Amino acid sequence: MADITGRDRQILIKALAYAIASIESLPPLRQEANDCADMKRILEEMVGSDQELARVTASVRRHLFPELPS
């Protein structure tokens, strides 16, 4: 896949993190568990390090859910 913006990887990582956080915030019966699990696997492979994964996840959660403690 061509790098269209020069930041495609970063955009895809952030998009996956937002999708995962959004799905996980739904009531359990509405969560798409298989899709979410696959998204997590893809995100983990794309990010590559536990520290970066934690940073991206925390950033997205702070943005989506500012009322929650970080």
N, C-alpha and C positions, 0 to 999 in steps of 0.2 A: 504494500500500500504506500502510495506517495505521501510525503509530508507536505500537506497543503499550506498550513499556516506557519510552519516552523516551530509550532508548539503543540502539534497534534497529540503527542504522547501525554503531555501534561493535561491537556483538555480532556482526553479520554479517561485518564486516572481520576480527575475531579468529577467527571460525569458519572463514573461508576460509583464513586464514594457517595455522591448525592443520591443516586438511585437506591443504593443499599440502605442508607440511613432513612430514606423515605419509606421504603418497603417495611423496614423493621419498626417504624413508628405506627404502622397500621395495626388494628386489632388482629390477633393471631389468625382468625378465620379468613381474613382478607389478604393476608400476606402470601405472596407467591414464593413459597419456600424453595422450590427447585431452581427458579430463576435467580433468586437471591444467593443461593449457595454457589451457583455457577459464576455469578458476578464477583463474588468474593474470591473465588479461585483465580479468575482472570486478573482481578485487581492485585492480588498477592504476587502473581507472576510478573505483572507489569511494573510494580513498584520495586520489588527485589530486596528491600531491607525492612526489617521490623520497625526501625526508628522512623523511616519515611512513611510507612503505612500508618503508624500511630499519629504522626504529624498531620497527614492528610485527613485522617478520620476525625481527629480532634478539631481541626479547622472547620470541616463541614458541619460537625455537630454544633459547634459554637454559632455558626451562621444560621443553621436551621432552627436550633432550639436554644436561643440565648437565655431563656429563663432557667435552664437546667444548670446545675453546678458543673464546672469543667474539671 
